[in-house]
Amino acid sequence: MTVLDHVDVDDTELPSIGIAPPGTSWDEIFDHVRISRNPLLVGPGDDGQYAGVWWTEPEILVERDLGEDPDEAIEDFRGILRDAGQM
């Protein structure tokens, strides 16, 4: 298991959200979140949609269909994390 190198972070508001580098595999994403416990925005996938991945003891959750615009996806994902108490 490893933590991803060169993860950009959007920390303009809380909670901070990492942005997975293009081409990162789901195994690498899950390893990163499992180790770092930091939420990651992933994508866009084949469908053009972004997804958010975060840790909730004892599992990793994936919120799919956050949209095709990265800024809106970050905003929506941040709202989901706040609603889930992940601040």
N, C-alpha and C positions, 0 to 999 in steps of 0.2 A: 504494500500500500504506500502511496505517496501523496504529497500535497502538490497541487499544480503550481508551476512557475509562471510568472508573468500574468497574473490575474489582475485585470483592471478593476477598480472599485469605485462605485458611485456612492460617495458619502456626503452628498449634498443635503440629505435628510437622514434621520434615523428610521429604521435600522439601515446600516450600510449593506450594500449588495455587491457581491463580486460578479464579474462577467466572465464566463468561461471562454477561453480562447477558441476560435473556430477550429473545427476538426477534433475537438476533445471527445473521447469515447465516453459512453455512459458509465463504464467501469471506473474510468479515471475521475469522472464527476462524483460518483458515489463515494469513492475512496477519499476524495478531497473533502467532501461535506462530512463524512464520518470522522475524519481526523480533525479538521479545523472547526467544525460546528458553525461555519459561516454560510449564509444562504448564497446561492449562485443563480444567475440568470443564464440560461442555456439556449442556444439556437442562433438563427432560426432553423427549424427542422425541415424535412422534405416538404412539409405542408406550408412552410413559410411562417409558422407560428413559433413564438418564444415560449419557453417553459421556465418555471421557477422550481428550484430544488432546495429543501432545507431539512434540518435535523430536528426531530422531536423525539425525545427519549421514549422508547428505544428504537425508533425507526426513522427512515428517510421518507419524506413526502415529496411528491411531484405535482405541481399545479400546471396543467397543460393549457394550451389555448389562451395565452396572454396577449395575443395579437401579433401583428406583423411589424409594428413600429417599436423600435427598442426603447425609446423614451417613455412611451405609453405602457409598455410591458413592465418597465422598472417601477413606474408609478403604481400600476395595478398590483404588482407583486408586493411592493412595500405595504400597500393597504391590506393585502391578505395576511402578511406577516404581523402587522399591527393588530388586526382583528383576532389573530391566533395568540396574541400576547408575546410575540417574539421580538421584544424590543431590548 
